[in-house]
């Protein structure tokens, strides 16, 4: 079914409750009078509340209204935050350099407003030492506590141990900050461009 409202000649009722172009209440008027006013203002008569008795109609530029509504919907979709769960895999006996690299990735994901699933993979005899994995996960959680929190505490899942970290920042906030930082970098590059700098006055 179409969600399009009825406009102008498609409205088939004897009278309507009319709202003016600036939102002012005109009152209940015959449909013919409402259509006449729409012509005078060079606007459309748009049914905005079809189930009301009588239906509520407003004088507006329907083409402009549709365009603005489409732009708002598009902007809302663009800013919609999709929760993403990133995954990072570690070994219980990870070396310091690898740990720092993986921790850096986790920090980046949390800054972006994403959740991170940390998986410790046990092999062979390591499976009899679950405390190694738990200690490593606890250390990681403490190292990134400024950016995220433990959303799901460490749980053993077969040969793996899993913990989920949630970001302190919402995805929408992280996206807005990323856009601001990008705009600032562009502005800085323009400012550093010698061609953009004003010429110094020549000496007398």
N, C-alpha and C positions, 0 to 999 in steps of 0.2 A: 504494500500500500504506500501511496505517496504521502510524505509528510509536509508537502507544500501547502501553505494556507490558501484559501480562496481569495481572489482579488477582483476588484472592480465588478464587471458584468457576471462573473462566476458566483457572486454572492446572491443567494436567492431567498431572502427573508423580507417581510414587509417593513421592518424597522430595525435599527441598530443602536447600540450605545456607542457614541462617537467620541474618540480621543483625538485632539488636534495635533498638528505637526510638532508642537513643543511639549507635548504630554499633558496639555490642559484638557479638562473634562468639558466637552461640549454638551453632553446629555443625550437623551434618547430622541432620535430623529428618524423620519421616514428614509428608507433606502435611497429613494430618488434624490432627496435633499443632500444626503451624504455624498452621493456620486457627483452631484452638481458642485459641491464644495471642493471635491477632489480635483475636478476640472479647473475650477477657479485658481486653486493653489498650484496647478500643474503637478499634482502628486497622484499616487495610487491610493485606493481604498483597500486596506488589507485587514482581513479577519484574523484577529490575534487571540480571541477566546471564543471558539466555535460553540462550546457547550454551555456558555452563559445564556441567560434568558433576559432580554434579547442578546444576541451575540455582540461581543465587543469588537469594534473595528477602529483602525487607526489610519490617519492620513500620513503617508510617508513615501519616500522615493524607494520603491521596492527593489529596483535594480541595484542601487547603492547599498541597501540593507543586506541583500544576498551576498554581494561582493565582500562587505565588511565581515559578515558572519563566516564566510569561507576562509578569510584571512585569519580570523581569530581561532578557528578550528585547526587550521594548519599550524599556527604558532603553538597552540596547546599540544598538538601531537609532537612537535619538534622538541618541546620542553618536557615531554612526558618522561618520567624516570622509570627505566626498566631495571629491576633489580637483577644484577648479574652475579653469579657465584663463580669466582676464579678458583683454580685448584693449584696447590703447590705441594710437591712430593719431596720428602726428605728421608734420609737413612738415619738410623739411631746413632751411628758413629760417624756423622758427617764431619769433614775437616773444616777448620775455622774460615778459610777463604770461601768455600762453597756455602757455608752458613751465612756469611755476610752478604753474598750475592743473592741467595734466596730471600733473606730478610729484606733486602732492598726491593725485591719484586713485591713482597707482601706489603711493604710500606706504600709503594706506588699504587697498588690496587686499592688499599684503604683510603688513600688520598683522593682517588677517583670516585669514592663513595660505593665501592663494590665489597661484597662479602668475600671472604677467602676461606676455602676448605683446605685445611692442612692435613696431609696424610703422611704418617710415618710408616715406612715399609720395612717389615721385619723379614729376615731371611735366616734359614737354618736355626742355629742355636740361639740367635737373637730373640726368637719367639719366647724363650724362657726368661727373658729379662725385660718385661713390659715397663719396668720403672725407668729404663733408659729413655724410652719414647715419651713417657709422661713428663720426665724432667726436662727433655728438650722442648716439648710443647709449652711447658710452664715458662721456660726461659724466653722463648719466642714471644709469648703473650706479654711478658714483662717488658721486653725490648721495644714493643710497638704499642704500649698502652696509651701513649699520647694520641695515637691515631685510631685505635680500635679497642674493642673489648671482647671477652670470651662469650660468644653467644651460645655455643654448644660445647660443654666440657668434654675432655678427652674420653673417647669410648673405643673399646677394642672391637674390631670388625674382622674376624678371621685372622689373616696375617698382618693386617693393618691396624693402626690406631688413628682415629680421626677427631679433629677439633675444628670448630667453625668460629672464625673471628668476624665480628660485625664492625662496620665503620662508625665513628662518632658522628661524622657528617652525613647528611642525607644526600642522595644521588643528585637531587636538583641543585643543592647548594654547591656541590663539587663541580657540576656542569657550569653553573653561573660563574664560579671562581675561575675555572679554566678559560671561559670566554673572556673574562676581564683581563686575565694575565696575557692572553693572546693579543688583545687590543692594545695593552700597555706595551708589549714587545714591538708591535707594529709602529706605534707612536714613537717609541724610542729610536727605532731604526730610521724613521723619517727625520727625527731631530738630529741624529748623528750624521745625516747625509750632508756633506759639505755644500752641495748644490742648493740645499734647502736653507742654509744659513744666510742671514742678511749680510750684504757686503759691508766691510768696514769703510768709514769715510776716509777719503784720500787726505794725506797731510798737505798743509798749505806750503 
